[in-house]
Amino acid sequence: MVIYGVYIVSKSGGLIFNHDHNVPKIEVEKSFNFPLNIKLNYENKKVVVAFGQKDGIHVGHVLTAANGIAITGRELEDGRDILEMLEQPDNFPITLKFSRAKMTTNEKIFLASMFYPLFAIASQLSPEPRSSGIEILEADTFRLYCYQTLTGIKFMIVAEPSQPGMEIFLKRVYDLYADYALKNPFYALEMPIRCELFETNLQTLLETVEKSGISNV
């Protein structure tokens, strides 16, 4: 049973809290001959796969090493430009390591702002009045659970599809938010949550659910 992350979105659609809990690290290392049969682009200070999924390497994966030498941005540790290297046949065969890109804070903020209108559209599309909006969004490798409070704040959990009891878990996270964030005299509504007690108790709750199940929280 795995919970990947917890997100809290304000009533105006801004990301005010996120916690990456148990995101699996995916790395693939493979030897290539010239010419390279995948397309690489330099985007957001990372060399990423733009085309040519194969052998566990997928579009969006980041190039992290070449022949065991780590890559930062588009440069190896010795200062060579990796994209220039890959254009020269003399540098092949070459072993490249790819990993799944870790989301930046800005990317998480963008995704939170995208979920907000989707939630509103789902509410409007409902044939019944006063729809609760998106409660579960299911994909082949994860489920996203959403609980919206009466004040419009959305609590979201990303978990593996087989993880049970996430609706109960979301309400427990809301209880922690009410106890440790809202009662904090230094916290202002709609602002990012920076409360050590909230984060500590959330981490304890996550570990309890994964070890003992939702029935013990």
N, C-alpha and C positions, 0 to 999 in steps of 0.2 A: 504494500500500500504506500503510495507516494503522493505528497502534496508539493507542487512545484513553486507556488508563489501566492502571495496575498497582496491585493491592491484595493485602495480606497479612493473613490472619485467623488469630488464635491458635487453639490447640486447644480453648479454652473458648468460641470464637465472637466474640471481640472484635476490632475492627479495629485493627491495630497499625502499619499503614503504608499510605499511599495516595499515588499520584503521577498527576496529570492531565497527560497528555503532549500530545495533539493533538486536543482536543475542538473540533469546528467551531462557530463562532459563527453562530447563526441569528437574523436580524432581519427583521421584516416591518413595513412602514409603509403605512397605508391611511387613506383619508378616510371618515368616517362621517357620516350624517345622523341627525336625531332621529326616533324614539327609537333608542337604541343596540340593535342586533340581536344582541349577545352579552352574556352575563351575567358580571359581574366581581365577585369577592369579595376582601376584605382578609384575607390569611392569612400568618402568619409574617413580619409587617412588610413584605409585598409585596402589590401589587394583581395578582391572577392571573385568568386566564380559567377560569371554572367551567363554562360551557356555551356552545355555539354555534360550533363549528369551521367556518372558511371561509377561502378565499384564503390558505392557508399559515399561518393563525393556529390554534393548537391548544390544547385544554384543558391547563392547566398553564403556558402561556406567561405571562411577566411583562410588565406595562405599564411601559415605561421612559421614555416621553416623550409630551408632548401639544403639538402645534403647534411642535415643535422645542425645547420647554422640558423639561429633564430632570426626572424624578420620583424622589424619595427617599421610600420608604415609601408614603404616600398623598398627599404634599404636593409641589407644584411648587416650583421654586426661588424663586418670588415669594411662597410661603406659602399659596397657594390649595389647597383640598382638591379633588383630582381627582374623587372620587366625587360630591361635591356639585355640581361643575361639570357632570358628565355627566347630572345630573337636570334641568338648566335648558336649555330649547329655544334660548334666546338665544345659547348658546355653540356652536351648530352652524351649519354643518358644522365638524367638528374632525378633525384628522389625529393619529392615534395610532400610536405605535411599540411593537411587542411583540418580545420576544426569549425564547429558551429560558432557563429558570431555571438558574442555576449551583448545583449541589448544595453545600449547606453541610457542614461537618465532621460535625455532628450527624446529618444525613440519610444520610451515608455510613456512619456507625456503625450507624444503624438498619438500613440495607440489608444490611450485613455480618452483623448478628445475625439477619436473616431468612433469609439464605442458609444459615446453619449448620443449622437444623432441616430445610430442604429437602434438603440434602446427606444428612442422616441418614435421612430418609424414603426417598430414592431407594435408599440402601443396603439398607434393610429390605424394599423392594418387589421387589428382585431375586429371580428364581426360583432363581438360583445362589448358593451361600454365598460369603461374603467378597467381596462386591461392592465395587468401588472408589468407588462413589457417582457423583455428577455430574462428568463430565470435560469435556463440551461442552454449552453451552446456546445454542441458535441462534434468532435472531429475524430479521426481514426486513432489518434495517439493521446488525446487529452479531452477533458471536459472543463468548460468554464461555467462556474455557478455564480449567479448574481442575486444579491438581496438588497432591495431598495427600502430605506427607512421612510417614515412618514414625512421627514424633512427633506427628502430627495437625495440624501447621500447614498452612494452605491458601494457595497462591499462585494468584492469579487475574489474568488478562489480558482486557481488553475490546478487541476489534479489529474492523475491518471484515470482512465474511464472506469476502472473497477473499484475505485475508492468510494465506500458507502458513507451515508450520513453527512454529506457536505452541507445540506440545508441547515441541520442542527449546528454544525461547526460555524457557519456564517453568523448565526445568531449569537454564538458564544463570543465571536470576535467583536460583534457589535456591543455586547456587554462589557468587554474589556475597554473598548473605545469610550463607552459612557463612563466607566469607573475611573479610568486613568488619563484620558485625554480631555474630555469635557469638564472634568472636575479639577483640572490643572489651571490655576489662576493665571498662568502665563500663556495659555493657549487661546488663540482667537479663531472663531469659526471660519471655514473656507481656506484657512492657511495650512501649509504643510505641517504634518504632525511630527514633532521632534520631542518625544516623551520617553525617557529611558524606562520607566516602569511599564508603559504600554508595550514597548518592544520586548522587554524581558519576559513579561507574562504571555505575550503572543508566542514567543519561541518555546516556552514551557508547554503551552497548549498544543502547538504543532508536534512536539516530540511525544507528548502523551497520546495524541490521536494515532500517530504512526506506530507506537509501541503496543498500546493497549486497546485501541479502537475508540470509536466515538461514544460508546456507552459509558466510558469511565471519565467523561469530562462534564 
